[in-house]
């Protein structure tokens, strides 16, 4: 049985592109881990379905559901 394999150079990846892929991939994983606790269904639906009111100081207030 023969295996087919390409080297990284044949694919077109050099050490700089591999480094960039790792840096951006790591940044994505880090940012996802930091922001995922804020992505709960209740909070998202509150923002999507609510009709917010903007105060004079610029803050936004959402009505509390009963």
VMD Tcl script that draws the C-alpha trace (Angstrom):
set ca {
  {0.00 0.00 0.00}
  {1.34 3.41 -0.98}
  {0.54 6.65 0.82}
  {0.11 9.93 -0.99}
  {1.62 12.93 0.73}
  {2.63 16.44 -0.23}
  {5.28 18.43 1.51}
  {4.42 21.83 2.95}
  {6.49 23.50 0.22}
  {4.49 21.69 -2.49}
  {1.27 22.90 -0.90}
  {2.63 26.45 -0.90}
  {3.20 26.94 2.80}
  {6.44 28.44 3.97}
  {7.45 29.05 7.59}
  {6.09 32.62 7.56}
  {2.61 31.56 6.44}
  {2.56 28.70 8.93}
  {3.52 31.16 11.68}
  {0.74 33.56 10.61}
  {-1.83 30.75 10.51}
  {-0.85 29.70 14.04}
  {-0.94 33.28 15.37}
  {-4.36 34.09 13.89}
  {-5.74 30.67 14.83}
  {-4.56 31.14 18.40}
  {-6.06 34.63 18.50}
  {-9.39 33.25 17.27}
  {-9.43 30.51 19.91}
  {-8.49 32.97 22.66}
  {-11.13 35.53 21.63}
  {-13.78 32.82 21.33}
  {-12.96 31.53 24.81}
  {-13.15 35.04 26.26}
  {-16.44 36.03 24.60}
  {-18.34 32.73 24.72}
  {-19.66 33.23 28.31}
  {-21.43 36.38 27.06}
  {-23.18 34.53 24.23}
  {-26.09 33.04 26.13}
  {-29.46 32.54 24.46}
  {-31.40 34.66 26.93}
  {-29.10 37.65 26.47}
  {-29.06 37.38 22.69}
  {-32.83 37.10 22.42}
  {-33.24 40.05 24.79}
  {-31.13 42.20 22.51}
  {-32.69 40.92 19.29}
  {-36.36 41.17 20.29}
  {-36.35 44.12 22.68}
  {-37.11 47.68 21.75}
  {-34.37 49.52 23.59}
  {-34.57 53.11 24.71}
  {-31.50 55.30 24.52}
  {-30.93 57.67 27.40}
  {-29.54 61.17 27.05}
  {-26.10 60.04 28.26}
  {-25.88 57.50 25.44}
  {-26.54 54.32 27.39}
  {-29.14 51.85 26.18}
  {-31.79 50.41 28.46}
  {-33.75 47.23 27.72}
  {-37.15 46.62 29.23}
  {-37.26 43.85 31.78}
  {-39.49 40.91 30.85}
  {-42.25 40.00 33.25}
}
mol new
graphics top color blue
foreach p $ca { graphics top sphere $p radius 0.5 }
foreach p [lrange $ca 0 end-1] q [lrange $ca 1 end] { graphics top cylinder $p $q radius 0.2 }
display resetview
